Amino acid sequence: MLKGKKCSKCGLVKPRDEFHKSSKLKSGLMSWCKQCRHEKYLENHDQNLSRARKNRRTREERIEYYRKNPNKFKKYHKTYREKLRLEVLIHYGGNPPKCACCGEPHLEFLSIDYIHGDGRKHRRKIGNSSISLYRWLIKNNFPEGFQVLCMNCNCAKAWYGICPHKTKIEKMEKKA
């Protein structure tokens, strides 16, 4: 077995451990040594970085592009919000998601509920939009204390302290 290999880039004979492995080549080693490959990587990296910096748009150019293509951005942001919302609803409400109280399965009616009722204070900290909440939940690995409720159950819980479905269940349990 050969103790060394000749680099096809620099022409030097180097030990076999100076070459990266390759299962695609007959010799089992790359044709360029690690040092030559690294130098080429740095050269390409610098070229790509300078090209990217040269092609980067200024803030004014980005604003102008947005003004000329509003429908494109609206469509993108809508699908992005829907994707985030569905991910959160599936995590807290199962797949397919449903209301934890009444079992309502229609996505259009579902919302995220703070189980302990401290939502207003928390939303002030993270941002008062639903997308801010979805991002926060995903970023924080879906913490405990949240559930999926339909809007009827969520509003009833907020306004009356308990959902009518819960009061019906309690009444039925007392009769039994």
WOCOR-V486913 format. One record per pair of residues at least 24 apart in sequence whose ideal C-beta (glycine too) atoms are under 10 Angstrom apart, sorted by the first residue. I is the first residue (numbers start at 1). J is the second residue. D is the distance in Angstrom with one decimal. If there is no record, write none. Layout:
BEGIN
I;J;D
I;J;D
END
This chain:
BEGIN
2;27;8.7
5;29;5.9
5;30;9.3
5;31;8.6
5;33;8.0
6;31;9.0
6;33;9.2
7;31;7.4
7;32;5.7
7;33;4.1
7;34;9.3
7;35;8.2
7;36;5.8
7;37;9.3
8;32;6.2
8;33;9.0
8;36;8.6
9;33;7.1
9;35;9.0
9;36;3.9
9;37;8.1
9;39;8.5
9;40;7.7
10;35;7.6
10;36;5.4
10;39;9.2
11;36;9.9
12;36;9.1
77;131;8.8
80;131;8.2
81;129;9.4
81;130;7.9
81;131;5.4
81;134;7.7
82;107;9.0
83;134;9.4
84;130;9.0
84;131;6.4
84;133;9.5
84;134;4.2
84;135;6.7
84;137;8.9
84;138;6.9
85;110;8.8
85;111;9.4
85;112;8.8
85;130;7.2
85;131;8.0
85;133;9.6
85;134;5.8
86;110;9.9
86;134;9.5
87;134;7.5
87;137;8.9
87;138;6.6
87;142;9.3
88;112;6.4
88;130;9.3
88;133;8.0
88;134;4.9
88;135;9.3
88;136;9.8
88;137;5.3
88;138;6.8
88;142;7.6
88;146;8.4
88;148;8.5
89;134;9.1
89;148;5.7
90;148;9.1
91;137;7.8
91;138;8.5
91;141;9.8
91;142;4.9
91;146;8.9
91;148;9.0
92;137;8.2
92;142;7.2
92;146;5.5
92;147;5.8
92;148;4.8
92;149;9.7
93;146;9.9
93;147;7.5
93;148;3.2
93;149;8.8
94;148;8.1
97;148;5.5
98;148;7.0
98;149;9.9
98;150;8.5
99;147;8.9
99;148;6.2
99;149;5.3
99;150;4.1
99;151;9.2
99;152;8.4
99;153;5.7
99;154;8.6
99;163;9.3
99;165;8.8
100;147;4.6
100;148;5.8
100;149;6.0
100;150;9.2
100;153;7.9
100;163;9.7
101;147;8.6
101;148;9.3
101;149;5.8
101;150;7.4
101;152;8.8
101;153;4.2
101;154;8.7
101;156;8.8
101;157;8.1
101;162;9.9
101;163;5.0
101;164;9.3
101;165;5.0
101;166;6.7
101;169;9.2
102;149;8.4
102;150;6.2
102;152;7.5
102;153;5.8
102;163;7.6
102;164;9.1
102;165;4.9
102;166;9.6
102;168;9.9
103;150;8.8
103;153;10.0
103;165;9.2
104;148;9.2
104;149;8.5
104;150;3.9
104;151;8.8
104;152;7.6
104;153;7.7
105;150;9.2
106;150;7.8
108;150;9.6
108;151;9.1
109;149;9.3
109;150;4.5
109;151;5.4
109;152;7.5
109;153;9.4
109;154;9.5
110;148;5.4
110;149;7.4
110;150;5.8
110;151;7.8
110;153;9.8
110;154;9.0
111;147;9.9
111;148;7.3
111;149;6.2
111;150;7.3
111;151;5.8
111;153;9.1
111;154;5.3
111;155;9.2
112;137;7.5
112;146;5.6
112;147;7.6
112;148;6.5
112;149;8.0
112;154;8.6
113;145;9.7
113;146;6.8
113;147;5.1
113;148;7.1
113;149;4.3
113;150;9.6
113;153;7.9
113;154;5.1
113;157;6.9
113;158;8.7
114;145;6.6
114;146;6.4
114;147;8.5
114;154;9.6
114;157;9.7
114;158;9.7
115;144;8.2
115;145;5.2
115;146;6.5
115;147;5.6
115;149;9.6
115;157;9.6
116;145;6.0
116;146;9.6
117;157;7.8
117;158;7.7
117;161;8.8
118;145;8.3
119;145;10.0
119;146;9.3
119;154;9.9
119;158;8.6
120;158;9.8
END
